[in-house]
């Protein structure tokens, strides 16, 4: 985890939690989701892309109809591969 030191006037020095998802963008995550269509699937890469996508959705990010359709069929294909 990436903890950064900060100065709290009342408590002295401490650590602040910095989210690993801080600053991610929808376009970047959708590009990463293209890994679902690769011939040679990289499970770690796909898991990371799916985690980032789920994070965005739970934060209230909206996908357009085309984006949602593309991701849906990519994930469906991913789950049907052996």
Number of C-alpha atoms within 10 A of each C-alpha: 7 10 11 10 11 11 11 10 7 6 7 8 11 11 12 12 10 11 10 10 11 7 7 13 13 16 10 12 18 19 10 17 23 15 19 25 14 12 7 8 13 11 12 9 14 20 14 14 21 19 14 22 22 13 14 18 13 10 9 8 13 12 14 9 8 9 12 13 12 15 18 12 13 18 18 12 12 17 10 8 9 4
